[in-house]
Amino acid sequence: MALTTSNVDTLVLHGGPFRADPATGATVVPIYQSTSFDLQTTERADRLVNFEEIGFVYTRIGNPTQDVLEHRLAAIEGGAAALALASGQAATALAVLTLVQAGDNIVTGTDLYGGSWNFFANRLKQFGVEARFVDPVDPDAFARATDARTRLYFGETLPNPKLNVFPIAEVARIGRDRGVPLIIDNTTAPLLAKPIAHGAAIVVHSATKYIGGHGTTIGGAIIDSGRFPWEEFADRHPLLTGPDPSYNGRRWVDIARPFGPLAYIFAVRAGLLRDFGPAIAPQSAFQLIQGLETLPLRIRRHSENAARVAEFLASHPKVQHVIFPGLQTGEARRRADTYLNGGHGGLVGFELTGGAEAGRRFIDALRLLFHVANIGDAHSLAIHPASTTHAQLSAEEQLAAGVTPGYVRLSVGIENPEDIIADIAQALDQA
Ligand SMILES: *Cc1c(COP(=O)(O)O)cnc(C)c1O
């Protein structure tokens, strides 16, 4: 029996149809470590291949453990359906590639995760697709960059390192008028931001971060709002509204219709995932289900701790400035208050007065915080991008990416905040 609540702290534990394992009664979601599933009769096999019935066939395309994770992620984002994938990077790649072909373009905000930036700026060219980068400070820039071959807009809710919240509703509205769906990467603000409620058509996540929450598992997801009117803009979306030669010329909008407004997520799963293959392992899906159960508790604590750390840093003499949504002013603050509810997330950036050398000394002096490239772990993490993740870039490119020499990024964990601040304080003494 499906649950009727819209409370996310219940949905992360009970969302979707899974109640207990039908075979054994196990209440914890089992790890269905099976590549294949009994097709039973040839007649049923026919129905499955022809999408007359939905069922499990082969784990590259779907698996019962993965299915529970998908229902819960769709529930917390307010989407119609979701697809779990091997990584956040796979989620972004498939989310985009489902809608584009050679000659098309996408318009994306400039404030992006490095992997997304590289995929858009460099890899998409290999497919004959152009990425147009615009500053999301001005939502109308999306309209100006749009032409007849624009297939989607892309942005991140709370992008590193600027932490300027994306104008979700403004850009979604511009796209909705033109038939261009907005894809939002909500990795850094799960539960805090509800991109679909503000008009985003599609949400992607790196579940590796806050959803898993314990630094154990790589995974990602695409959530389809089920609200984008593809057929109203059929010329712009031939890959969903026109014949697909890999399915005997059938159209995704027709294939999905009996099951709901699911053309897009059907095309990602049965088209792109089938052909590229970045399936999530059942074991990984299980770990992410476990992580998701405590996400509401953790994200609140991450946000509270980050606010305390930001406040401490703001009054420290060795800190030039602090980057945290709760300390922003003006339009940036208005967007943070509009799109983030119940906290500002766990990421804090700051600039050391001593520049690059101080950044290195700070990192090397840390005892509690881990020095890793990850974010969203229950443990507190720190990195000095100029000497690590962005070290290969020229000084100019670093600056364009918002990475200054003395910039340090913290992913504030859920430890006692006094211990986190004490470690930062002693490391600052040595920086
Ligand atoms: C980490 C990250 C990704 C990529 O996710 P992986 O799980 O590492 O592949 C995408 N977007 C954002 C914002 C991220 O932080």
The ligand as a Gaussian input file, in Angstrom:
#p B3LYP/6-31G(d) Opt

LIG

0 1
 C       30.437000      14.767000      -6.898000
 C       29.519000      15.548000      -7.734000
 C       29.098000      15.072000      -8.972000
 C       29.602000      13.770000      -9.580000
 O       29.220000      12.692000      -8.794000
 P       30.048000      11.318000      -8.653000
 O       29.157000      10.497000      -7.807000
 O       31.366000      11.650000      -8.045000
 O       30.196000      10.779000     -10.037000
 C       28.188000      15.834000      -9.697000
 N       27.746000      17.013000      -9.220000
 C       28.125000      17.508000      -8.034000
 C       27.601000      18.818000      -7.566000
 C       29.040000      16.799000      -7.243000
 O       29.429000      17.292000      -6.060000

